[in-house]
Structures are given as structure tokens and as C-alpha cells.
Amino acid sequence: MLLLQFSTSHYCRKARMGLGYKQVKYKTENLTPGWHIRRVRPLTGLNTLPVLLPEIDGQPHAIADSTEILKFLETYQPQPSLFLPDYEQQTEAWMLEDWLDESIGTATRFVYYQFRAVEGKQIDPSLVSQMVISVVRQQYGINQASVELAKNRLVMAFSELSIRWQKNDYLVGNQLSVADISAAALLSPLALIPEYRQGYPWLFERIVQIHKLCNEPLPPGLSEG
Ligand SMILES: N[C@@H](CCC(=O)N[C@@H](CS)C(=O)NCC(=O)O)C(=O)O
């Protein structure tokens, strides 16, 4: 299998965590933002990464979107399962997954790119990096006002996740689900921001544990050694 990705994207991390949890062998092809459209649009009709190319007879040619990739992996390799045996719990896991994907992953992006452009500029002050950050900020309308709204959404997410993760090892049910993978991947960029890293130690402990369960290297800010 081949995963088309941006190496630093948290949505691509989510797809890699699904592949890693299932222990499916895959290669990655890192694309350059902007130029990626020429490669991806003809395959999926969309502009976004990740895209998985199973490269196996009888399987779809290309699967766009991290959620669809997780669904595909579950049918391709059912064990270990990412789906909960209880239908109501699995429905709840999908609801959380969708909220994390559509709302919280976006809020993370807003807060992260604001940080990288201002207080965290020294992480990579190079012209190329700052140009990419500036293009992303324009593309998504990231500014002080939209970042404040995103921060409020993150505070709400931390409340919801802390209730669930402090009661139980998993967000729903008694095993890892699509909800845990989504939360761990989509909040991981916040590990570089001291305000979050210091304010929510329990969150990053859980993010580390889930990365280990998924055989995925830890994200920047949480890497060992
Ligand atoms: N809901 C989508 C979101 C993917 C997404 O937003 N990907 C970003 C990278 S983090 C992207 O490809 N942006 C490029 C573009 O929109 O042109 C998923 O889960 O795959």
C-alpha cells in the first residue's frame, strides 16, 4: 500500500496510526503543498491528503479522507478491530470521530499555525517554512479573531476528553476505537505549544500511549531522546 501524505499533517498522522495499529505494511509518498493537487485530484476528485492507494487487485484504486481510510482498513484487515462490538458504542465512537475530524482537528490547525507564525517562529524561522505557514494561514483564514474561536473549541474538547479518558482508558467502550485515534492524532500538534503542554499533562500522556499502541513514532514535542 502507498500513503500519499504531507509528512507533517495531523490528518495524515491519523491515517498512519490506523495502518500502524492494524500492522499493515505500507510506504509513504511525501507531497509538496500546492503541487500535491496535480497528483491527488485525478485520483480522488478532491484536493486533500491523506490518500491511500491499496495497490491490490480487487481493492479500490484510491481512498481519500482519513475517516474512509480507517473504514477501509477495518474491512481489509479486521483484526485487531478498531470498531466496538456494541452498535450503540460504535455509533458514539463515529460521532466523536466526526466531531474531532471536522471541528477539533481544524481548531488545532488554527492554533498551531498561529503559534508557528508568532511565539513559535523560532522553531523554524527559515523563509521557506514561514512562506508555507503564511500560505496555510491565508488558505484557511487564520487570524487573531478566528484563532480565539478555535481556542474556545479546544477548551470544550479538553473538558469532554478529560471526563472520558479519566474515567476509562478509552473514549468509548473498553478498547481502542476510531475516536481515540482521531483525538490522539488531531490534537498532537499542540505538544509543541507550552501553554497546552503544561496545562494538560494528562492529554499528552494519553496521546503518547495511543501512539505506542499504534506503532507510530511520537510527534514533535513528545519524542523521546
Ligand atoms: N477531513 C479530511 C481533512 C484532510 C485535510 O484537511 N488535509 C489537509 C492537510 S492537513 C490538506 O490536504 N490540505 C490541502 C488542501 O486542502 O489543498 C481527512 O480527514 O482526510
The ligand as a Tripos MOL2 file, in Angstrom:
@<TRIPOS>MOLECULE
LIG
   20    19     1     0     0
SMALL
NO_CHARGES

@<TRIPOS>ATOM
      1 N1        -11.3030   15.5030    6.6870 N.3       1 LIG1
      2 C1        -10.1110   15.3280    5.8780 C.3       1 LIG1
      3 C2         -9.2110   16.5210    6.1210 C.3       1 LIG1
      4 C3         -7.8720   16.4050    5.4210 C.3       1 LIG1
      5 C4         -7.1480   17.7350    5.3400 C.2       1 LIG1
      6 O1         -7.6570   18.8030    5.7300 O.2       1 LIG1
      7 N2         -5.9370   17.6580    4.8030 N.am      1 LIG1
      8 C5         -5.1300   18.8540    4.6140 C.3       1 LIG1
      9 C6         -3.7460   18.6290    5.1890 C.3       1 LIG1
     10 S1         -3.7870   18.6140    6.9610 S.3       1 LIG1
     11 C7         -4.9170   19.1010    3.1390 C.2       1 LIG1
     12 O2         -4.7480   18.1550    2.3820 O.2       1 LIG1
     13 N3         -4.8990   20.3660    2.7210 N.am      1 LIG1
     14 C8         -4.5680   20.7230    1.3790 C.3       1 LIG1
     15 C9         -5.6580   21.3770    0.6150 C.2       1 LIG1
     16 O3         -6.8010   21.4840    1.1430 O.co2     1 LIG1
     17 O4         -5.3710   21.8020   -0.5300 O.co2     1 LIG1
     18 C10        -9.4570   14.0000    6.2490 C.2       1 LIG1
     19 O5         -9.7420   13.5090    7.3470 O.co2     1 LIG1
     20 O6         -8.7220   13.4230    5.4440 O.co2     1 LIG1
@<TRIPOS>BOND
     1     1     2 1
     2     2     3 1
     3     2    18 1
     4     3     4 1
     5     4     5 1
     6     5     6 2
     7     5     7 1
     8     7     8 1
     9     8     9 1
    10     8    11 1
    11     9    10 1
    12    11    12 2
    13    11    13 1
    14    13    14 1
    15    14    15 1
    16    15    16 2
    17    15    17 1
    18    18    19 2
    19    18    20 1
@<TRIPOS>SUBSTRUCTURE
     1 LIG1         1 GROUP 0 **** ****
